[in-house]
Amino acid sequence: MAELVLRDVTKVFKGGVVALDHVNLTVHDGEFVVFVGPSGCGKSTLLRLVAGLEDLTSGSIEIDGRVVDHDPPRDRDIAMVFQNYALYPHYTVAQNIGFSLRMRRYPKREIEARSQETARLLGLQALMDRRPAALSGGQRQRVAMGRALVRQPSLLLMDEPLSNLDAKLRVAMRGELIRLHQRYGTTTLYVTHDQVEAMTLGDRIAVLERGRLQQVGTPEELYRRPCNIFVAGFIGSPAMNLARGRLVATADGVDLVAGPVRAPLPAGWEQRWPGLVDRVGRDDDGAELVFGLRPAAFTLVPSTAIDPSILVTTAVTVESLGDEKNVLFVPPFGAYQPDRADAGSDAEPPALWTARIDPDASVHSGDRVALRLDLAAAYFFDPHTEQAIPAESPAPALAS
């Protein structure tokens, strides 16, 4: 096991393409940290830099207090699991698992003992004489993991190891990874583009966008207290709903105005969001902001209800998932779109909004629906800096 420290890690490829931009992070001994972000954000490049498969442009990498910037991969005491398994097709499972030990000239008896122990932990004992062509995708992945774990490295790197598996097997393998980490306690860096995978696996999650580290924290921290619009829209499934609006003072308090919807902020909002006080205007001239609502922050009400705080729209589609039902719709005020030249990237918030309703509710695609917004569960952001306007309370409450 080892502690990993990244100091101002920067990687610029030929042509001036910035893959990583001054990344700083400490991964503690025995920690499981997941790097997540859209395609092209620099996740795999970061892993390859730590492994020594790419050269740094600037910055430094320390493993257990030792700077390894110029050390070859074999001297870093790391093991890596690749997305495509990278098994030797002419070797058996036993030979693949024990390969790294043979390269380090371990005694034959120790290679066999450690390979058998690793195979037992991974449920591969009955497959030791097979070759990769005779294995399923999940079995190949376990062999690749066994080859990495058998060395008992100080640092384990995993580059989207589950992306080639079907949905059911991915869930099973996630549980396997958690069990193995608890068993070995190896410091692990795990790369994925799947934020659900990140939320279920990581002790902490590091969110990357365009080569920059956006936020690092526990799954709960990232979900409850996203630091900016990107993290808010990326973490959570379904994604957070985002739109532009204004705060307008009324005789009874303050309303959030977005298109035809005019919903009052909950009592005590000044203490809850002190950063909103200076953004309140009159007669719809309040400063613009971005607000966000998780899918659970909606309540389905009768379509006959007449109230400006109720959002009335048409269900584009309805996702019935058994224990929950999601209504996808186009909000009457339009979904948030960032003011950036790259607004068309895959990090862009979705055009459709999602509301989670009672799974027994009789709602179908094309139906007119009325939804009450629970602003006690709202998030607010500055539209220019895209940073969160923090709440005093530790986390926005979920709609009941």
N, C-alpha and C positions, 0 to 999 in steps of 0.2 A: 504494500500500500504506500501511497505517496501523496504529497500536496503539490498541486500544480498552480503556478503563478504566471499569468499573462500580463506583460507590461507593455502598453502602447503597441500592441502587435498590429503591424500594417503590412499588407500585401498588395502590390501594384503589378499587374501583368503587362506584357508588351502592348503598346498602343495606348497606355495610360488608363487601362481599366482598373479601377480600385475595387478589389474584392473584399478587403478588410481595412477599416479606417480606425486606427488607434483604439484597439480593443483592450480593456483592462478587466481582469477577473482573477479571483482566487478560488480554486476548487479545493476544498478541505479534504484531509485524509479520510478515505472511506466513503466519500460523498458520491452520490449518483446525480450528475448534472446533465440536463437535456438541453441541447441547442435546437431551437425551433425558429422557423421563419419561412417565407415564401421561397420558391425556386430562385436561385441566383443571388441569394442574400449573403453568401459567404460561409455557410455552415460546413460544408465538406472541405472547403479550402482551409478553414481553421483546424479541422481535424488532421488534415494532411501536414500542416505546419507543425503541429504538436508531434506527429509521428516522424517528422524529418523527411517526408516525401516531397516537400516543397521548401524552398529557401525563403527566409524572411526578407522583406524589403527594409523594414526597420522595426525596432522594438526588441524584446527579449522574451524567452520562455525558460522558466525554472521548474525543475522537477526535484522535489525534496531539497530545495535550497541550492541546487546545482544548475548553473546556466548551461543549457544544452543546444544553444543556437547553431553551433557548428558540429555537433555530434551526429554521426550517422545513425540511422534507425536502430541498428543492432546494439548500439551502446546506450540506448535510452530506457531499457527495461520496460518496454511497452508491448502490448499485443493488440491487433486490430482485426475486427470482423467487418468484412466488406459486404456491400449490397448484393453482389453477384456470387457470394459464397467463396469463390476462388479456391475450390478444392482441386486436388490433383486427380484427374479422371482415371489414371492407371493405377492408383493406390487404393487399397482397401480402406474402410473406415478406421481400423486400428492404425494403419500406416499414416493416414492423414492426421489423426489426432496426435500421434507421437512424433510427427515430422520435426517440429521445432526443437524437441528434446534431442533427437538424433543429430541435428545440425550443431547442437552445443555439446555433443559427445558425452551425453549422460550414459551411465552404465545401462546395459540392456535390461537388466532385472528391474532397475528403477523406472525405465521408460515403460515397461510392461505394467508395472504396478500402478503408476500414476495414470496411464491411459485407461486401465480397467476401472480405477476409482472414478475418473471423470466420466467414462461411459455409463457407469452405474448411476451417477447423479443425473445424467441427461437421458436415461432410459434407452441407451444405445447398445446394451450388452448383446442383444440377439442379432445385431446388425454388423458386428465387428469384421466379418469376412466379406461383406458386400462392397461393391464399388459405387461411386456416386450415381452412375447411370441407373442403378437399380433402387435408388432411394426416392422418396417423395420430397417435395419442396421443404416441408417442415423438418424432415429427417436430415436433409442436407444442411439446413440452417443450424440444427443442433450439433452436427459434426463440425461446422465452422466455428461455432461457439466453443466446442470442446477443444479444438486445436488451439484456440486463444487462451482458454482457462487452464489447460494442463500445465502451462509454464508457471502459473501463479505469478503473473506480472505485477509490477507495482502500479501500473496504469493500464486500463482497458479502454480501447476506443471502438465505438460501434457506429458505422456509417449506414444509416437507414437499413438495418439488417432484416426488417420484417416487411419491407415494401413489396416483395415479390410473392407474398403469401396471401391466401384468400382470407376473407373477413373473419371467419370462425377460427381459423388457425392463428391469425394474428392475436386474437383475444387470448387464446391458450398460451401462445408464446410470450405474451406480456407477463402473464402470471409466472411463467417459467423464469423469465429474466429477473423478476422481483425475488423469487425464491433463491436463485443462484447468487444474487447480490447479497442477500441476507446470509447465505452460507459462506461466501468467500470474503465479503466486505471489501472488495477491490475498488479503489477509486475509479470511477467510470465516467467517460464522456460519451454521450449518446446523441446522434444527429438524426433528426426527423423533420419532415414537413407537415406531419400529422399532429395537430395540436391536441387531439384527444389522447393520442399515444403519449405526448409530452406530459399531459396532466396526470395520467395514471401511473407513469413510471418515475418521474423525477423527484428527488428530494428538493431540488431547486430547478427552475427553468430560466434559461437565458434566451431572450427574444432578440433576434437579429433582423434588421431591415437595411438593405443596400449597404451591407458591410459594417453597419454601426450597431453597437449594442444598445438596445432601447431600454430594457428593464431586466433585472435579475431578481428573482424571489421565489417563494414557495408557490405551488399551484393556487392555493387559496389567496395569497397576496395579489397575484397577477389577475385573478378573476374578480376579486372584490375591489382592488385599488389600482387599476391600470394607470400608468403615469402619463399616457398620451392617447391620442385618437387611434394610432396604429395598433397598439397593444389591446385597446378596448375592442376594436373590430376584429382582431385576429384570435384572441383567446376567448373561448366559449363556443359551444355548439348547441343550437344554432347561434350565429354571430349576433353581437349587440346591434340593435337598430340605432342609426345615427341620422340626425337631421339638423338643419339650422333653425334658429328661433330667436325671439326677443323677450325680454322681461319688461312687463308694463305694470306700473302702479295702478291700483284701483282703490275704491273707497274701503274695501274689505281686506286688502292685502296686495299681493303681487300675482299676476298671471303670466304663464308662459304662453306666448302667442306664436303659432306656426301655421301659416295658411289660414284655413277656416277654423282651426282648433284653438281654443282658448281655455287652458286648464290652470286652476289656482295652485300655487306652491303650498305645500303643507305648512301648518302652524309651526313656528319656531325655525323657519328656514334661515333666518339671519344668523342664528347660532350654528346651524347645521352647515351652511355654506357661506361663511363670512366674505369669501371672495366674490360673491354675487352682488353684494350691497351696492357697489359703485357701478353696476351694469344695468340698474333699473332705470327706466325712463318713463315718460308719460305720452299718451296718445300715439302709441306704437313707435316711438322714437328711441327706444332703448337700444343699447349697444348689442350688436349681433353676437351670438354665441352658438356653440354646437352642443346639443343635448343627446344623451343616449339612454335607451331603455332595453333591458334584457327581455327576451320573449316572455318570461314569467310575469312581467310587470303590466299585464293587460287582463281585464276582466270582461268576459262576454256579457252584454246586457241586451234586453229586448230591442229590436230594430226600430220600435215605435218611440223609444226614448228620445226626448228633445232636450239637448243640453250642449252648449258650445264646448264643454270639456270632454265630450264623447266623440271619438273618431269614427266616422261612418265611411265605409269603403266596400269594395267588392272582393271576395276571395278569388284570387287567381288560381290557386290550387290548395288542396287540403291534404296534409300528410297524416295518415292514421297509422300510428306506430304501436298500437295495442294499449300500452299504459299511458300514452299521451297523444295529443292531437295538435298539430301545428297548422296554423292558417297563414299562408303567404299572400301578401297583398301589396299594392302600390299605394303608399301614403299620399293623401291629398296635397301635401306640401312638398313632396319630392324627397328622396333619400339624399343624405349628405354625399357630396363629391368634393374631394380635396382640390384646392387651387394650386395644382402642380402640373408641370409639363408632362410628368409620367403618370398622370391620373388614370391612364388606361392599364396600368400594371396589374398583376394578379393580387396585389395587396389592396386593391380598391374595394371599399365597402360595397356590399351588394345593393342593387337597385331596389330589390323587393325587401319589405319588412316581414318579420315573422312574429306571430303572437301564439303563445301556448295556451290552449283552452282545455276545458274539461273533456276527457276522452269520450264521454258519453254524449257530448253536445251534438245535435243534429245539424251539422254545417257541411255543405258540399261546395265544390268548385262552381263559381258563378253566383253563389248566394250573396245577398247583401248582408253585411255584418256590422254590428255596432260594438265598439270596444272602448272601455273606460281606461284612461291612463293613470297609473299609480306613480305620481311624481315623487313619492317618498323613496322610490327605488331608482330615481334618476341619477345620471352622471352628467357632469357639465365640463366643457372644454373651451379653451380660447381658440377661436377660428384662425388666428394669425400664427400663433406659436404651436398650436395643436396640443399644448400641454393641458393636463387635467387641472380643473379648479377644485382643489381638494376639499373634502368634507371634514368637519371637526370630529365626527364620530368615526370609529375605526373602519366601518364598512357600510355602504348603502344597504338598507334593509331590502329584502326580497318581498315582492307582493305576496300577500296572503291569499 
